[in-house]
C-alpha cells in the first residue's frame, strides 16, 4: 500500500535528524576522549648518565634509542607503577651489597631492567632478580640444583651478580660496557670491540636487545628518581615495604618443610614466599651446609 507523500517526507526528516544527532554525539564523544586523556610526546632529558658515564644523546641514533625507551616505559603505566612500588621493598637489600663491592648504585636499575624486581624465568632459563644462567651462577658461588636454587635468593644472587660485574669492569674498563656485557656476555662484547675497533658502548653495532639495554636502564633511573615528572603519583603507603622476619639457622636435613613450617608457627606457602630458593618440599642437606631460613614475623 502506497503511503501519502507527507508521511514519506516526515520519515525522511526523522531519518536525517537521527543521522545528524548521531554525528553530533560521536563528535562530542571524540572531544570528551581527547579532553580526558592526552598522549603527549616526551622530551629526552639532557645530561643522562650511567654510573657517571655520560650518554651522548646529541647523536641522532642514540637520541632515538633513548626516545623509544622513555615512551615505552612511561606509557606502560601499570607495569612501571608496580616496579616503582617494589623499589622500597628490594632496593634496601640491593644497595648495601652494591656498595660493599664498590659498584655504583646505578646498577640497581639493571635489576629492574632484567626482572622488574621479581623472581622470573627467561626463555633461556635465566632466573631470579638478576637473571643468572645456571653456569654463571655456579661460577660466582651460588648453589643451583633441583632442591636448592640460590638464584632466587635476592641477597645471594646480588652478591653473584656483583662478582660478575666486577670481572666485566676489570676487562673493559667502563661501567657502561660492564653493564652491556651483563646482557651480551663478556665474550660477545669483547668480540665486537675487537672486530669493530672501538672501545665505547655507544659506538658499537650490537643486536637490538643490547642496543636497547643501557638506554632502558638509564631511563628507569630517570623515571624512578623523578616519578611525578612522568605522571606517576604515589603516596608513601603505596609502596611495598620490606618483609619482616626472623632467621632460623639449619645445618641438617629438613625432610618435611610443611611440618617445619607448622613447628615454626607459620605455613608452607609463607616459607616458600620468604625463601624462594627452596624448590621442593624438603631440604636435602647431605653435607650439613649452613642455611638460613626466614620465618615471617
ABEGO torsion letter per residue (X at the ends): XBBBAAAAAAAAAAAAAAAAAAAAAAAAAAAAAAAABBBBBBBBBBGBBBGGBBBBAABAAAAAAAAAAAAAAAABAAAAAAAAAAAAAAAAAAAAAAAAAGBBAAAAAAAAAAAGGBBBBBAAGBBEAAGBBAAAAAAAGBBBBAABBAAABAAAAAAAAAAAAAAAAAAAGBAAAAAAAAAAEAAAAAAAAAAAGBABAAABBBBAAAAAAAAAAAAAAAAAABAAAAGBBBBAAABBBBBBBBBBBBABBBABAAAAAAAAGBBAAAAAAABAABABABBBBAAGBBBBBBBBX
